[in-house]
Amino acid sequence: MTDPKPLPFHFQFLAGAIAGVSEILCMYPLDVVKTRQQLSLGKNTAGVIGTLGQIIKSEGAPALYRGIIPPIMVEAPKRAIKFAANEQYTILYKNLFGIDKMTQSLSILTGVSAGVTEALVIVPFELVKIRLQDKANKAIYSGTWDALTKIVKQEGIFALYNGVESTIWRHALWNGGYFGVIFSVKSALPKAETKQGQLLINFISGAIGGTVGTIINTPVDVVKTRVQGYKGIGPRKYNWALPSLVTIAREEGMGALYKGFLPKVLRLGPGGGILLVVFEQVSSLIRKHILVEQKQPM
């Protein structure tokens, strides 16, 4: 049995965009907590709830959504690329290798390829977001446009691509784990007999995929945050991913490579489920209502 025919690219893009925005609106405060913990050079003692409480108490509840404009701006193309590129790479690799049915190895390969593509698009948006989420920058940047213009003016246009290598690592690892695990979990679970059962399978497989992807990519995410947090003042401590991993582990201990892991996995575990459920639901609606109507004779 062959896999379902992929949607046309523009419909894949639309479904991915809707899925991404849905996920970020639900889970963004945990991303702020993750960034704060990853930027901290000391031991994180407050925990997720404690950090959320500290932010609300000292900076107000709106601070939980500080820096959300850049990810909202990029979330549609970012998540759209995640799924649309994954589908397009699936077509490419199936034709290249002469196969018509998905395998776990192919799922991992397409996921890694989509992750690299996604990373190249989002680096400037991620950098601005990290700068805005950093409490130390509250008095420096008043908002998204102010941060963008100051970064370009003070550090140069190419500073917007600081951390591109670690971002590629982060997204390649996460997407490879995410799509690879989704394939395995869906294959292991019994076939759903109802629409509600299919929704549950999609959420479970997406949540497990998001969790595994997070376990795999958190160390390079810590590096990415440190690299993009550098404002061009003083010597650059973190640059390339692998040497930075060694530096962090040597100076702060191996546990520091998983700073921000709990808020990250709390976001991207369920968030991965939300992503897949919304993407599959929107794709199903498009196939049922739009593509069918387009095929009907006038």
Buried (B, 14 or more C-beta within 10 A) or exposed (E): EEEEEBBBBEBBBBBBBBBBBBBBEEBBBBBBBBBBBBBBEEEBEBEBEEBBEBBBEEEEEEBBBBBBBBBBBBBBBBBBBBBBBBBBBBEEBBEEEEEEEBEBEBBBBBBBBBBBBBBBBBBBBBBBBBBBBBBEBEEBBEEBEEBBEBBBEEBEEEBBBBBBBBBBBBBBBBBBBBBBBBBBBBEEEEEBEEEEEBBBBBBBBBBBBBBBBBBBBBBBBBBBBBBBBBBEEEEEEBBEBEEBBEBBBEEBEEEBBBBBBBBBBBBBBBBBBBBBBBBBBBBEEBBEEBEEEEEEEE
